[in-house]
Amino acid sequence: MLSFTSLTNYSLRKALSLWLLSNLGGTILLTIDFALDRPADFSIGLFSGLLAALVSLLVLPFCVPLFRLLGQLSTCSARRTIGTVAVLGCYAVTNFFVLHHLPVVDLRSLVTMSLPYLAAALAAVYFLCEPAPPRFQNA
């Protein structure tokens, strides 16, 4: 049986890893996208990434129960499927709220800015949901 404390620590580490990998990867991809069009605009991608990282810290507490659930599943495909569905759901809900509550011109420009973060988050879920979950010892 898994210890509650060790499972919570495992879930917190996975949630922080997902946050770090998705924001770092998304910021790098967004900065490259801006720098390819005009090299002087790379700072826009960096500052957008910093803002996205700070805002996404608010969502981080909701990821811990998800990784607690994923840590208890036995098959790799089930963990990756649930993780992918959760990332896609968060992506859709976040874009909906940003579109309706921030001065964004249209959905196309919002998707252009947020697509690198979706790609990085999906890659992070695939990386973090390893084939065999670690075994915890009761202390």
C-alpha positions in Angstrom: 0.0 0.0 0.0 1.2 3.5 -0.8 1.9 5.9 2.0 -0.2 9.0 1.9 2.7 11.3 2.6 5.0 9.7 0.1 2.3 9.8 -2.5 1.6 13.5 -1.8 5.3 14.3 -2.1 5.5 12.3 -5.4 2.4 14.1 -6.7 3.8 17.5 -5.7 7.1 16.8 -7.4 5.3 15.7 -10.6 3.0 18.8 -10.6 6.0 21.1 -10.1 7.9 19.2 -12.9 4.9 19.6 -15.2 4.7 23.3 -14.4 8.4 23.9 -15.0 8.7 21.8 -18.1 5.6 23.2 -19.8 6.5 26.8 -19.0 10.1 26.5 -19.9 9.4 24.7 -23.1 6.5 26.9 -24.1 8.6 30.1 -23.4 11.5 28.8 -25.5 9.2 27.8 -28.4 7.3 31.2 -28.2 10.6 33.1 -28.1 11.9 31.3 -31.1 8.7 32.0 -32.9 8.9 35.7 -32.2 12.7 35.8 -33.0 12.2 34.1 -36.4 9.9 36.8 -37.6 11.8 39.7 -36.2 15.0 39.1 -34.1 14.4 42.3 -32.0 11.0 40.9 -30.8 12.5 38.0 -28.8 11.9 39.9 -25.5 8.1 39.7 -26.2 8.3 36.0 -26.1 10.4 36.0 -22.9 8.1 38.4 -21.0 5.0 36.6 -22.2 6.5 33.4 -20.9 7.3 35.0 -17.6 3.7 36.2 -17.3 2.3 32.8 -18.3 4.5 31.1 -15.7 3.3 33.4 -12.9 -0.4 33.0 -13.9 -0.1 29.3 -14.2 1.1 29.0 -10.6 -2.5 29.6 -9.7 -3.5 26.3 -11.4 -0.7 24.3 -9.8 -2.7 23.2 -6.7 -5.2 21.5 -8.9 -2.5 19.3 -10.5 -1.5 17.6 -7.2 -4.7 15.5 -6.9 -4.5 14.6 -10.6 -0.9 13.2 -10.1 -2.1 11.4 -6.9 -4.7 9.7 -9.1 -2.2 9.0 -11.8 0.3 7.5 -9.4 -2.2 4.9 -8.3 -3.0 3.7 -11.8 -1.2 0.6 -12.9 -0.9 0.9 -16.7 1.2 3.5 -18.5 -1.4 4.1 -21.2 -4.1 4.9 -18.7 -1.9 7.4 -16.9 -0.8 9.1 -20.2 -4.4 9.1 -21.5 -5.8 10.8 -18.3 -2.8 13.2 -18.3 -3.4 14.1 -21.9 -7.2 14.7 -21.4 -6.4 16.8 -18.3 -3.9 19.0 -20.2 -6.3 19.4 -23.1 -9.2 20.3 -20.8 -7.1 22.8 -18.9 -5.9 24.3 -22.2 -9.5 24.7 -23.5 -10.8 26.2 -20.2 -7.8 28.6 -19.9 -8.2 29.8 -23.5 -11.9 30.3 -23.0 -11.4 32.5 -19.9 -8.5 34.4 -21.5 -10.6 35.0 -24.6 -13.6 36.3 -22.6 -11.8 38.2 -19.9 -8.7 39.7 -21.4 -8.4 42.1 -24.4 -7.5 39.4 -26.9 -8.4 40.3 -30.5 -9.5 36.8 -31.7 -9.1 33.1 -31.1 -6.5 32.7 -33.8 -4.0 35.1 -32.1 -4.7 33.5 -28.8 -4.0 30.0 -30.1 -0.9 31.2 -31.8 0.4 32.4 -28.5 -0.7 29.4 -26.4 0.0 26.5 -28.8 3.7 26.3 -27.8 2.6 25.8 -24.2 0.2 23.0 -25.2 2.9 21.2 -27.1 5.3 21.5 -24.2 2.7 20.4 -21.6 1.8 17.3 -23.7 5.5 16.4 -24.1 5.9 16.9 -20.3 2.9 14.6 -19.6 4.3 12.0 -21.9 7.7 12.3 -20.1 6.3 12.4 -16.6 3.9 9.5 -16.9 6.6 6.8 -17.0 5.9 3.2 -17.7 6.2 1.9 -14.1 5.3 4.0 -11.1 7.7 4.1 -8.3 7.0 1.9 -5.3 6.7 3.7 -2.0 7.6 2.1 1.4 5.5 2.8 4.5 7.7 4.6 6.9 
